[in-house]
Amino acid sequence: MFLPLILQIPVWVFNSIAIRNIVMMRETRERFSTVPVEERFLGMATEGTLWFQNLTTPDPTYVLPMVFGATFAFNIFMMSGRRVSTMPAASDSSRGQKMETYQNWLTKFLYCIAFIMIPLSSMQPSALTLYWATSSFMGVIINLILMSPKFRSLVRIPKTPNLSSTPYSDLRNRIAALLRQ
């Protein structure tokens, strides 16, 4: 769960490829070109739920891609609240200004990726988009838990100067300020 990002990304990519291959059942080129998607793996074609009954085809309502994009963007929003500029020494120095500029650029870049992932996930099989949305939603839950000062002290995560003692209030205030704009 707390693996470094360098290990998480390949695991996420390989899981995505595995799910896509299971859905598409790419055994041979001949089978892939002649057998309809629904017959390649009947379980995936009939075991969906709610509005996405067929996991081998893209979500026809675009709800899953929108949920994925929204949870991805919310993860970015939560983490962008932790700025180096909140540290007293960083806001006065040119190094702190450079770091803040870099963080702003990186946040905008990640928001662009979240936006681009919506149409990309709308073209993928529902099983893959469901995996991505679930993974992103679990990221939101984990980040919300890790924001808690009580949980951080329970698992002995050391305090840092830029962490707030009221992270949930800060997050609520940031959301309210965003909605007022």
C-alpha positions in Angstrom: 0.0 0.0 0.0 2.8 2.4 0.8 5.2 1.4 -2.0 7.2 4.1 -3.6 5.7 5.6 -6.7 8.5 4.1 -8.8 7.0 0.7 -7.9 3.3 1.6 -8.0 3.2 2.9 -11.5 4.6 -0.3 -13.2 2.2 -2.4 -11.1 -0.7 -0.2 -12.2 0.3 -0.4 -15.8 0.8 -4.2 -15.8 -2.5 -4.7 -14.1 -4.2 -2.5 -16.7 -2.6 -4.5 -19.5 -3.6 -7.8 -17.9 -7.2 -6.7 -17.5 -7.3 -5.5 -21.0 -5.9 -8.7 -22.3 -8.3 -10.8 -20.3 -11.2 -8.7 -21.6 -10.0 -8.9 -25.2 -8.8 -12.6 -24.9 -5.9 -12.0 -27.3 -5.0 -15.6 -27.8 -4.3 -15.6 -31.5 -4.6 -13.0 -34.3 -7.1 -15.3 -36.1 -9.3 -15.6 -33.0 -9.1 -11.9 -32.3 -10.2 -11.0 -35.8 -13.0 -13.6 -36.3 -14.7 -14.1 -32.9 -16.9 -11.3 -31.6 -15.8 -9.7 -28.3 -18.8 -11.1 -26.4 -17.9 -14.7 -27.3 -14.2 -14.4 -26.4 -14.9 -14.3 -22.7 -18.5 -14.8 -21.9 -18.1 -14.1 -18.2 -16.8 -10.6 -18.8 -19.5 -10.0 -21.3 -22.3 -10.9 -19.0 -21.1 -10.3 -15.4 -21.3 -6.5 -15.2 -23.4 -4.6 -12.8 -25.6 -1.6 -12.6 -25.5 0.3 -16.0 -22.4 -1.4 -17.4 -23.6 -5.0 -17.9 -21.0 -5.9 -20.5 -17.4 -5.4 -19.2 -15.9 -6.1 -22.6 -17.3 -2.9 -24.2 -16.8 0.8 -23.3 -19.3 2.3 -20.8 -22.1 3.6 -23.0 -23.2 6.2 -20.4 -19.6 7.6 -19.8 -20.3 7.5 -16.1 -17.2 5.4 -15.3 -14.8 7.6 -17.3 -16.3 10.7 -15.5 -16.0 9.1 -12.1 -12.4 8.1 -12.9 -11.5 11.6 -14.1 -13.2 13.3 -11.1 -11.5 11.0 -8.5 -8.1 11.4 -10.2 -8.6 15.2 -10.2 -9.7 15.2 -6.6 -6.6 13.3 -5.6 -4.5 16.0 -7.3 -6.5 18.7 -5.6 -6.0 17.1 -2.2 -2.2 16.7 -2.6 -1.8 20.2 -4.2 -2.8 21.7 -0.9 0.4 20.5 0.6 2.8 23.2 -0.6 6.4 23.9 0.2 5.4 27.6 0.4 3.6 26.9 3.7 6.9 26.4 5.3 8.2 29.7 6.7 11.7 29.7 5.3 10.6 28.5 1.8 8.4 31.5 1.0 11.2 34.0 1.6 13.9 32.4 -0.5 14.3 32.2 -4.3 14.6 28.4 -3.9 11.1 28.4 -2.3 9.7 30.5 -5.2 11.2 28.1 -7.7 9.8 25.2 -5.8 6.3 26.8 -5.8 6.6 27.5 -9.5 7.5 23.9 -10.1 4.6 22.7 -8.0 2.1 24.9 -9.8 3.4 23.7 -13.2 3.3 20.0 -12.0 -0.3 20.4 -10.6 -1.5 21.9 -13.9 0.2 19.2 -15.8 -1.5 16.5 -13.7 -4.9 18.2 -14.1 -4.3 18.0 -17.9 -3.6 14.3 -17.6 -6.7 13.8 -15.5 -8.7 15.6 -18.2 -7.1 13.6 -21.0 -7.8 10.3 -19.2 -11.6 10.9 -19.5 -11.8 10.4 -23.3 -9.1 7.7 -23.2 -10.9 5.7 -20.6 -14.2 6.1 -22.5 -12.7 4.1 -25.3 -11.5 1.3 -23.1 -13.5 -1.8 -22.0 -15.6 -1.1 -18.9 -13.6 -3.6 -16.9 -10.5 -1.5 -17.3 -12.2 1.8 -16.6 -13.8 0.2 -13.6 -10.3 -0.9 -12.3 -9.0 2.6 -12.9 -11.9 4.3 -11.2 -11.7 1.9 -8.2 -8.0 2.4 -8.0 -8.4 6.2 -8.0 -11.2 6.1 -5.5 -9.1 4.0 -3.2 -6.4 6.6 -3.6 -8.8 9.3 -2.4 -9.8 7.1 0.6 -6.1 6.4 1.5 -5.1 10.1 1.2 -8.0 11.1 3.4 -7.0 8.6 6.0 -3.4 9.7 5.8 -4.4 13.3 6.3 -5.7 12.5 9.8 -3.3 13.7 12.6 -4.7 10.9 14.8 -4.0 8.2 12.3 -0.5 9.6 11.5 0.4 9.5 15.2 -1.2 6.0 15.5 1.1 4.6 12.8 4.0 6.9 13.9 4.3 9.0 10.8 6.5 11.9 12.0 5.2 15.4 12.0 6.5 17.8 9.5 6.3 21.6 9.6 4.1 22.0 6.6 1.3 19.7 7.8 -1.8 21.3 9.2 -3.3 20.3 12.5 -6.8 20.6 10.9 -6.4 19.0 7.5 -10.1 18.2 6.9 -11.2 21.8 7.7 -8.5 23.1 5.4 -9.7 20.8 2.6 -13.3 21.8 3.2 -12.3 25.5 3.1 -10.3 25.0 -0.2 -13.3 23.2 -1.7 -15.7 26.0 -0.6 -13.3 28.7 -1.9 -13.1 26.8 -5.3 -16.9 26.6 -5.5 -17.2 30.4 -4.7 -15.1 31.3 -7.7 
